[in-house]
């Protein structure tokens, strides 16, 4: 039984990887279950055995991406030499994640007013991990005496993350959607780093 389960897990991982590549290159809307099955030389019926429909397959891929992203963040917990390094690492890692998976997120652009609750749960888990990473960095710097005491680091980081998330470019077209266009990502990234610099300086003695 264990061997069967192992084989099923391996097959499921292969499905997720192939699906990620399809979503990444063609986007959600232009990817079909038939194409994914073809990429895997698998029958469509077998693919549906693992994932009942394309939206559930997409969510499973997103959860895998989020898990990998969280592992990247957790691997650096308590390893930063100063506050700026910790915050810059988070912003840069998040930026690279979005850039590298941009086409994958066309599902967000198409459904941003009606995203499934499961998607929001995954987003919430990522947000909590980012908050924990940065809050921990503040606490560490306070203990070192490198920055001013902060009574409520979790709340401070939460406000900062809201501000970072809210950064947009000035183009009118950008105000019509929550998900940025690819050509605006670098400008948004630069603005986030500037906001971080202002924020960190405000915590210094």
Secondary structure as UniProt FT lines:
FT   HELIX           2..26
FT   TURN            27..30
FT   HELIX           33..39
FT   TURN            40..41
FT   HELIX           44..50
FT   HELIX           54..74
FT   TURN            75..78
FT   HELIX           83..100
FT   HELIX           102..105
FT   HELIX           106..111
FT   TURN            112..113
FT   HELIX           117..144
FT   TURN            151..152
FT   HELIX           153..165
FT   HELIX           172..176
FT   HELIX           182..184
FT   HELIX           185..203
//
